[in-house]
Every structure is written in structure tokens, then in C-alpha cells.
Amino acid sequence: MNIDWAALGSVFGVSLVATVGLVTLFTLGITGLSKQEAAAAQGGSAVLARTGAYACFALCAAAVAYGIYLIVV
């Protein structure tokens, strides 16, 4: 039984980058929502923070949907 270590390392690297990227996007979304609440409490406009947070969440959902698509097809 031969293990293709280069392919295994490649899969590990891609999965690590994808995981860190998704966690970062989700964290930015959470941070954007908290900034939106803080700006609203101070009486300011929080449209940019809310829009950025929703964009981050949409990108997370798209990445998850693409992963499910890759598994199913």
C-alpha cells in the first residue's frame, strides 16, 4: 500500500486554508454586526457595517453550498 504524501499534503493545505478563511469571514460578519449595534446605540448610521456583515455571511453560505455541491455531484 503506497500513500501519495504529496496529494495528502495538498488536501491538508487546501482544507486548512478553506477552514481558516471561512472562520475569518464568519468572525468578520459577527464583528460587523457588533459594530452596527454600537453605532446604532451612539446614534450613528450603521449601514456599512450591516452590509459588510451580511456580505460576509453570504460568502460563508456560498462556500458551504459549493462544498455540498462538490460532495453531491
ZAGU-36216 format. One line per field, with one value per residue (C-alpha): x, y, z; residue number from 0. Coordinates in steps of 0.5 Angstrom, whole numbers. Layout:
N
px <- X_... $
py <- Y_... $
pz <- Z_... $
num <- NUM_... $
***
This chain:
73
px <- 0_3_1_1_4_4_-3_-5_-1_-4_-11_-9_-6_-13_-17_-13_-14_-21_-23_-19_-22_-29_-28_-25_-31_-36_-32_-32_-39_-40_-35_-39_-46_-43_-40_-47_-50_-45_-46_-54_-53_-49_-54_-50_-51_-49_-51_-44_-42_-49_-48_-41_-43_-49_-44_-39_-45_-47_-40_-40_-46_-44_-38_-42_-46_-41_-38_-44_-45_-38_-40_-46_-44 $
py <- 0_7_13_19_24_30_29_28_35_38_36_38_45_47_45_49_55_54_53_59_63_61_62_69_71_69_73_79_78_78_84_88_86_88_95_96_95_100_105_105_106_112_115_114_111_103_102_100_95_92_91_88_83_81_80_76_71_71_69_64_61_61_57_52_51_50_45_41_41_38_33_31_32 $
pz <- 0_-2_0_-4_1_-4_-5_2_4_-2_1_8_6_2_7_13_8_7_14_17_11_13_20_19_14_20_25_21_20_27_29_23_27_34_31_28_35_38_32_33_40_39_34_28_22_21_14_12_18_17_9_10_16_11_5_10_12_4_3_8_6_-1_1_5_-1_-6_-1_-1_-9_-9_-5_-8_-16 $
num <- 0_1_2_3_4_5_6_7_8_9_10_11_12_13_14_15_16_17_18_19_20_21_22_23_24_25_26_27_28_29_30_31_32_33_34_35_36_37_38_39_40_41_42_43_44_45_46_47_48_49_50_51_52_53_54_55_56_57_58_59_60_61_62_63_64_65_66_67_68_69_70_71_72 $
***
